[in-house]
C-alpha cells in the first residue's frame, strides 16, 4: 500500500481562523490528541513571530509522543541578512523541534512585491535556510508558498524555487495553493509536471478552501504522486480555512487505499470532536464523515430504502469513522422513523395505530412552535409518554420567580430564584442565588427536589446551548434552549422553546430531570 | 463562451437537510430570489409524495418569472403499473410545470433491492415515463440515480439506463453521485466515457458532499463535458448536503469561463444570505465566496502583504461576488490592523503611540474575558474612545431589576424590568413589561432615555445572538451577546459578555445606544 504522511497545522495555520484563540493548555491538549490518533507531524507555532510559542515548544518537548514529530514553522531568512544575523531564524532554532517547516516564495510577484527580492536573492534565501536547518539535523519540510499561482504566472521561477529547496536537502517539498483559488484539473497537471521534472522529490500538498476544493485538490495531488498532505482538523484556518483533515484522511484511507500511521480510523469522530471542543467551535452537522447529520436520513423514500439495504444511501459504513446512522423526524419521514425511535415505549405503537398518529400530531405542533427533537431525544420520549398517558410527573411546578439585579445586592451574585414545587402531596419552597437567573433557578429546583429524589445528586448538566430562532425580532425573539445532562454513565438531551429565555431553560431543565426519573416511583 | 444551465434544488433536495423546514411562503420567496438571480431551473418539490407541493405549484404558476423554469420532481412509474394507473405520475402531471425531472435507477443493486425490478423492467419504467412527459410537451431532465456507483458496479446496466432516457427524448441526462462518495478522478473518467458513447447527450451533474468533493466533482464534470449542473444554495441537503451553488456558480463563471443566465454575480452574497435568512440557517463564516470570513485576514504577515498588494492573499476580488475584505483583530495581527479600524478617532493614534498601546492592552484583557470585537466594531470604537478619554457617557446606570415569574402575574407577560438611569444631573426611573427579561429591560431603558434623546425613537434592534462560551459549565457558563442595531440608514454591532445573560445583554444594549449618540451633546 502506498504511504502518505500527514501534517496537522491546526495549531499554526488553524489558529489564523477567525473564531480561534488557543491557550497554552489548549495547544498541549490538542498535541496529545493528534499524537494518539497517529498524525505524523504537528506544526504547532511560529516561534519567530509569537514569543508565547517558544514557551509552548519548551513544555511540549516534555510530552512523550509516540507517533508525532513536533514541527516549528518559520520563513526563509530575510533579505540582506545572514542566517546568523536573523533573529527569526535563531528563534526557530531555539524552539528545538525535530522537524522544521520553512516557507519560501515560489511566486515571482510575491517575491517582488512582498520581499522586494530578485530571483537570485530569493533562491539564495531558500538555499541558505534549508541548508542551515539540515546542518542542524532537522527534518525539513519546504513550503513553496503560492506555488500553483506562481507556476501559472512564471513556471521557471516557481520550479527554480522548489529545485533550490530539493538540492539543499529538503526532505519534503510541499506545494501550496496559498490563496485557495485553484481547481482539481489545474492541480493534476501541475503535480504531474513536478513529478516528471523531479522524480526524486517527496512531494507534499497544502491547500486552502477558497474555491471549496481543498479536500479534492489534496486528493488529486496524492493520486498524481504527492505522498505528504497538510491540513487542519475541521478545516480551521484563515479566510475559508485549510484542507479539512477529518475529511481528507478517511478519503485517502478508505477510497484511495493509502496507508499512514493512523490505524484506528474509528477514532476519527472522537478525535475531531475533542479538537472542536477545545477550539470552542461547533462541528457543522453536515460535515462529511464526522458531522452529526453525515449519516442522517430524512426523506421517507431514503429511509425506506436504507431499511431495505443499509448501504443504499451511505457511501461508507458510519462505524468505520466512529459515527452512526440516524433517522430523522419530519413531515416527510413519516411514521416508520418515529416508530424506530419510540417503539420500545409501548406495544400499542404500530405504524397504523391511532396512538402513533396522535404523537405525530403533537410533534408537528411543537415543531411549528420552534421545537426540534433531532437533538433532544429525551424530550421526544417524554412527549410520547405524555401522549400515551404513560408519564406520571415526578413533580409539578406551582410557581417560580427569578430576580436579576444590578448592582448585586450582596456584591456577588446578581441573580436569585424562588421556586415552589409539589411532589406527591407535599409542597417544597426553596430559593438559591446564582451567577445568572437560569443558574439560580437550576440550583433552586435541585434544592427542592433532592429532598425527594436523592439520586439527582449524581446528575449534572454538561452542555447548555441557546439559539435565537427569529433573530430579526431581536430581544422579543423566540429562543430554543438545548440542555445535555449526564449521570456519569448516560447522557441525554432535552429542549425548551419560549420568547422568555428563563422559561425556555426551565422547560428543558424540567424535562431533563423527568427523563432521569422515568421508572422511579 | 461555453454555456451551462443551472438547476437549484434548494426547495426539493435542500429541504431534506436536517435543519430545514420551509413554509409555503418561504418557498415562494426563495423562488422569486432565484429567478431574480438568474437560475435556469428551480426544482421545487415532489407532488407525488407531498400534497402541499401541489398547492405550492399552483401558487407559483401565478408568479411571473423572467429567468427560471419551474420544475417538479418525481420517480419513474412504479413497477407493474401503467403510466395511467400510477397516481404519482398523475400528481406530477397535475403540478403543471414547464419542466419535469424524473429520477430513475442506474444501479443494478438499487433496481434489485429497492424496486425488485429486472433490468428490462427498469428500462421500460424509464422509457415509458420519459416518453409520457415528453408527449405532454415538458422539458425533461432525467436524473440517473446512483449513476457513478452503478457504473463501477455494472457499467452496462448504468449505461443502458441513461441510453433509454436519451432515446425516449430526455432533454438533459443528469448523472448523479447520490451517495456523495465519489472523487474527482473517478468523475472525470466516467464523464469522459459517457461523452464518447453518447456524443449527442446533454450531460448534467448532480453531486452530494459526503466526501467533501461535491463542488470539485461538479467542476471536473463540466470540464469533461457536462453543461448542466444541479445543486442547492449553501449546500443544504440530506446528510452532508448537495453541491453548494453559491461556490460552484462563481467557480464556473470566474475560473472556468462558463456563461449562464446569471449576469450579476455581484448579487451572489445577497442572494445566498437572503436564502439563508429564509431557511433560518447561518451562513458559515468560512464558506467560500459568501462567508463573512471568506476575505478576512488575521495573520499579521498576511495583512501586511495584503496592504502591499491587494491580491496577495485573495483568489478573486471580493467585490466580484458582493463580499468585502476585512482585517481582523488578534494578538497576531497587531497594531496596523487596529489603526486601520480606529485611526479616524484621533490624530494621536499612530502605530507607535502609547495611546494605541493602551487600547491594545485593554482589548487583550477583554478578549481574554470572552469578548470578540470582530463582529462588534461599534463596541470597539467605544472602547477606544473610553481609553482615549474621548467618550462622555450619555447616561449612567444606577440600578436595574428584572423579575421573571411563572405563572405570569397578569396572565400575559412573564417578565418585568425596573431601571434607574441618570442623564446629566437628572434621574429617571422607568419600568416595562416584556415577553422575556431582556425584552423588558430593553423597553424600560428606551422609556427612560427617550425623554432626553428623542432620536432614539428611530432606532431598533435588528438582530440578537447568544453564544454560550464554555458550554460544559452549563447554566453557570459565560454567555456572549451580540446585538445589531439599525436607524434605517446605518447598522452597527455591539457586544456584551457575562455569566448572567441579562447583564451581557445590558452591556451590548448600552453600547448600542451610546454608539448612536456619539457626537450628540
Boltz contact constraints between the chains, C-beta under 6 A:
constraints:
  - contact:
      token1: [A, 16]
      token2: [B, 298]
      max_distance: 6.0
  - contact:
      token1: [A, 16]
      token2: [B, 299]
      max_distance: 6.0
  - contact:
      token1: [A, 18]
      token2: [B, 285]
      max_distance: 6.0
  - contact:
      token1: [A, 18]
      token2: [B, 293]
      max_distance: 6.0
  - contact:
      token1: [A, 18]
      token2: [B, 296]
      max_distance: 6.0
  - contact:
      token1: [A, 18]
      token2: [B, 328]
      max_distance: 6.0
  - contact:
      token1: [A, 113]
      token2: [B, 308]
      max_distance: 6.0
  - contact:
      token1: [A, 113]
      token2: [B, 309]
      max_distance: 6.0
  - contact:
      token1: [A, 114]
      token2: [B, 305]
      max_distance: 6.0
  - contact:
      token1: [A, 114]
      token2: [B, 308]
      max_distance: 6.0
  - contact:
      token1: [A, 179]
      token2: [B, 313]
      max_distance: 6.0
  - contact:
      token1: [A, 179]
      token2: [B, 315]
      max_distance: 6.0
  - contact:
      token1: [A, 180]
      token2: [B, 315]
      max_distance: 6.0
  - contact:
      token1: [A, 181]
      token2: [B, 315]
      max_distance: 6.0
  - contact:
      token1: [A, 183]
      token2: [B, 219]
      max_distance: 6.0
  - contact:
      token1: [A, 183]
      token2: [B, 255]
      max_distance: 6.0
  - contact:
      token1: [A, 184]
      token2: [B, 184]
      max_distance: 6.0
  - contact:
      token1: [A, 184]
      token2: [B, 216]
      max_distance: 6.0
  - contact:
      token1: [A, 184]
      token2: [B, 220]
      max_distance: 6.0
  - contact:
      token1: [A, 185]
      token2: [B, 223]
      max_distance: 6.0
  - contact:
      token1: [A, 210]
      token2: [B, 288]
      max_distance: 6.0
  - contact:
      token1: [A, 210]
      token2: [B, 315]
      max_distance: 6.0
  - contact:
      token1: [A, 211]
      token2: [B, 251]
      max_distance: 6.0
  - contact:
      token1: [A, 211]
      token2: [B, 288]
      max_distance: 6.0
  - contact:
      token1: [A, 212]
      token2: [B, 215]
      max_distance: 6.0
  - contact:
      token1: [A, 212]
      token2: [B, 247]
      max_distance: 6.0
  - contact:
      token1: [A, 212]
      token2: [B, 288]
      max_distance: 6.0
  - contact:
      token1: [A, 213]
      token2: [B, 216]
      max_distance: 6.0
  - contact:
      token1: [A, 215]
      token2: [B, 212]
      max_distance: 6.0
  - contact:
      token1: [A, 216]
      token2: [B, 184]
      max_distance: 6.0
  - contact:
      token1: [A, 216]
      token2: [B, 213]
      max_distance: 6.0
  - contact:
      token1: [A, 216]
      token2: [B, 216]
      max_distance: 6.0
  - contact:
      token1: [A, 219]
      token2: [B, 183]
      max_distance: 6.0
  - contact:
      token1: [A, 220]
      token2: [B, 184]
      max_distance: 6.0
  - contact:
      token1: [A, 223]
      token2: [B, 185]
      max_distance: 6.0
  - contact:
      token1: [A, 238]
      token2: [B, 298]
      max_distance: 6.0
  - contact:
      token1: [A, 239]
      token2: [B, 294]
      max_distance: 6.0
  - contact:
      token1: [A, 240]
      token2: [B, 286]
      max_distance: 6.0
  - contact:
      token1: [A, 240]
      token2: [B, 288]
      max_distance: 6.0
  - contact:
      token1: [A, 240]
      token2: [B, 294]
      max_distance: 6.0
  - contact:
      token1: [A, 241]
      token2: [B, 286]
      max_distance: 6.0
  - contact:
      token1: [A, 247]
      token2: [B, 212]
      max_distance: 6.0
  - contact:
      token1: [A, 251]
      token2: [B, 211]
      max_distance: 6.0
  - contact:
      token1: [A, 255]
      token2: [B, 183]
      max_distance: 6.0
  - contact:
      token1: [A, 285]
      token2: [B, 18]
      max_distance: 6.0
  - contact:
      token1: [A, 286]
      token2: [B, 240]
      max_distance: 6.0
  - contact:
      token1: [A, 286]
      token2: [B, 241]
      max_distance: 6.0
  - contact:
      token1: [A, 288]
      token2: [B, 210]
      max_distance: 6.0
  - contact:
      token1: [A, 288]
      token2: [B, 211]
      max_distance: 6.0
  - contact:
      token1: [A, 288]
      token2: [B, 212]
      max_distance: 6.0
  - contact:
      token1: [A, 288]
      token2: [B, 240]
      max_distance: 6.0
  - contact:
      token1: [A, 293]
      token2: [B, 18]
      max_distance: 6.0
  - contact:
      token1: [A, 294]
      token2: [B, 239]
      max_distance: 6.0
  - contact:
      token1: [A, 294]
      token2: [B, 240]
      max_distance: 6.0
  - contact:
      token1: [A, 296]
      token2: [B, 18]
      max_distance: 6.0
  - contact:
      token1: [A, 298]
      token2: [B, 16]
      max_distance: 6.0
  - contact:
      token1: [A, 298]
      token2: [B, 238]
      max_distance: 6.0
  - contact:
      token1: [A, 299]
      token2: [B, 16]
      max_distance: 6.0
  - contact:
      token1: [A, 305]
      token2: [B, 114]
      max_distance: 6.0
  - contact:
      token1: [A, 308]
      token2: [B, 113]
      max_distance: 6.0
  - contact:
      token1: [A, 308]
      token2: [B, 114]
      max_distance: 6.0
  - contact:
      token1: [A, 309]
      token2: [B, 113]
      max_distance: 6.0
  - contact:
      token1: [A, 313]
      token2: [B, 179]
      max_distance: 6.0
  - contact:
      token1: [A, 315]
      token2: [B, 179]
      max_distance: 6.0
  - contact:
      token1: [A, 315]
      token2: [B, 180]
      max_distance: 6.0
  - contact:
      token1: [A, 315]
      token2: [B, 181]
      max_distance: 6.0
  - contact:
      token1: [A, 315]
      token2: [B, 210]
      max_distance: 6.0
  - contact:
      token1: [A, 328]
      token2: [B, 18]
      max_distance: 6.0
  - contact:
      token1: [A, 399]
      token2: [B, 406]
      max_distance: 6.0
  - contact:
      token1: [A, 400]
      token2: [B, 406]
      max_distance: 6.0
  - contact:
      token1: [A, 401]
      token2: [B, 405]
      max_distance: 6.0
  - contact:
      token1: [A, 402]
      token2: [B, 404]
      max_distance: 6.0
  - contact:
      token1: [A, 403]
      token2: [B, 403]
      max_distance: 6.0
  - contact:
      token1: [A, 404]
      token2: [B, 402]
      max_distance: 6.0
  - contact:
      token1: [A, 404]
      token2: [B, 502]
      max_distance: 6.0
  - contact:
      token1: [A, 405]
      token2: [B, 401]
      max_distance: 6.0
  - contact:
      token1: [A, 406]
      token2: [B, 399]
      max_distance: 6.0
  - contact:
      token1: [A, 406]
      token2: [B, 400]
      max_distance: 6.0
  - contact:
      token1: [A, 414]
      token2: [B, 500]
      max_distance: 6.0
  - contact:
      token1: [A, 435]
      token2: [B, 476]
      max_distance: 6.0
  - contact:
      token1: [A, 435]
      token2: [B, 499]
      max_distance: 6.0
  - contact:
      token1: [A, 436]
      token2: [B, 499]
      max_distance: 6.0
  - contact:
      token1: [A, 436]
      token2: [B, 500]
      max_distance: 6.0
  - contact:
      token1: [A, 436]
      token2: [B, 501]
      max_distance: 6.0
  - contact:
      token1: [A, 438]
      token2: [B, 475]
      max_distance: 6.0
  - contact:
      token1: [A, 439]
      token2: [B, 475]
      max_distance: 6.0
  - contact:
      token1: [A, 439]
      token2: [B, 476]
      max_distance: 6.0
  - contact:
      token1: [A, 442]
      token2: [B, 475]
      max_distance: 6.0
  - contact:
      token1: [A, 461]
      token2: [B, 474]
      max_distance: 6.0
  - contact:
      token1: [A, 463]
      token2: [B, 471]
      max_distance: 6.0
  - contact:
      token1: [A, 464]
      token2: [B, 468]
      max_distance: 6.0
  - contact:
      token1: [A, 464]
      token2: [B, 471]
      max_distance: 6.0
  - contact:
      token1: [A, 464]
      token2: [B, 474]
      max_distance: 6.0
  - contact:
      token1: [A, 464]
      token2: [B, 475]
      max_distance: 6.0
  - contact:
      token1: [A, 464]
      token2: [B, 477]
      max_distance: 6.0
  - contact:
      token1: [A, 465]
      token2: [B, 468]
      max_distance: 6.0
  - contact:
      token1: [A, 466]
      token2: [B, 466]
      max_distance: 6.0
  - contact:
      token1: [A, 466]
      token2: [B, 468]
      max_distance: 6.0
  - contact:
      token1: [A, 468]
      token2: [B, 464]
      max_distance: 6.0
  - contact:
      token1: [A, 468]
      token2: [B, 465]
      max_distance: 6.0
  - contact:
      token1: [A, 468]
      token2: [B, 466]
      max_distance: 6.0
  - contact:
      token1: [A, 471]
      token2: [B, 463]
      max_distance: 6.0
  - contact:
      token1: [A, 471]
      token2: [B, 464]
      max_distance: 6.0
  - contact:
      token1: [A, 474]
      token2: [B, 461]
      max_distance: 6.0
  - contact:
      token1: [A, 474]
      token2: [B, 464]
      max_distance: 6.0
  - contact:
      token1: [A, 475]
      token2: [B, 438]
      max_distance: 6.0
  - contact:
      token1: [A, 475]
      token2: [B, 439]
      max_distance: 6.0
  - contact:
      token1: [A, 475]
      token2: [B, 442]
      max_distance: 6.0
  - contact:
      token1: [A, 475]
      token2: [B, 464]
      max_distance: 6.0
  - contact:
      token1: [A, 476]
      token2: [B, 435]
      max_distance: 6.0
  - contact:
      token1: [A, 476]
      token2: [B, 439]
      max_distance: 6.0
  - contact:
      token1: [A, 477]
      token2: [B, 464]
      max_distance: 6.0
  - contact:
      token1: [A, 499]
      token2: [B, 435]
      max_distance: 6.0
  - contact:
      token1: [A, 499]
      token2: [B, 436]
      max_distance: 6.0
  - contact:
      token1: [A, 500]
      token2: [B, 414]
      max_distance: 6.0
  - contact:
      token1: [A, 500]
      token2: [B, 436]
      max_distance: 6.0
  - contact:
      token1: [A, 501]
      token2: [B, 436]
      max_distance: 6.0
  - contact:
      token1: [A, 502]
      token2: [B, 404]
      max_distance: 6.0
